[in-house]
Amino acid sequence: MLLAAGFFSTGTAQAADVEHETDYSISLSGFPIARASFHTQLTDDRYTISGTLSSAGLADVISSTSGRTRVSGVVQRDKLRASEYSVSYKTGKKGRAIDVQFRNGNVTSATMTPKRLIPKNWVPVKPGDMRNVLDPLSGLIFPADAKVCPKTLPIFDGESRVDLKLSAEGTRSFKTQGFDGDVIVCGVRFQPKSGFRKGRDDVEYLRRLESMEIWFAKAEAVNVYAPVYVRIPTKLGPVTVSATRFGG
């Protein structure tokens, strides 16, 4: 299940191109396991976000992982609305590619290569699950005038449909290259809807969690809020995603 946080910045409609770079470090119990970089380009009211992910540290020694993702669409008053989203990744010798097409928030097509073998206890994605949904990258970007949390985000990643329920938990200080100031802290509840194996341990674990957090910082130059920090407790220790650069 592709739950990640697309973590970058675009802005509201502008005449000239706006570009933004963001880098992230991903750790498990303080040990680096991956790094990610994203580039966002905005032209008028249209945006494109492209990103790369690669394993790091001990994780890269055990099983090398790499991936690429891209999403493009239109900036609306309170959200970024995708028209196409794609992701491809490879772990060791195994890989997968997913492509999703949207129209007005509704999925018009979703393909996966190679196709997944569906187990008997699979919860299928129904047509209604693919209406009025967001992609998992630009779905976590908010124009500055939009409410960040509380909010429910209906996410479809090409295979799974989940709701991310954001609840307001105040503000905190955050500092990284390109940013130093207060951020909005949202608690996150994970509610799987379809596109997963019923009774799967990791899905049930995430569904029961009440202590996940996402922190959103405002990128003044492009006038949006985007994630700079994510914390997900796991049985092996917390997984954290932290921005090492936010802008520039």
Order of alpha helices (4+ residues) and beta strands (2+ residues): beta-beta-beta-alpha-beta-beta-beta-beta-beta-beta-beta-beta-beta-beta-alpha-beta-beta-beta
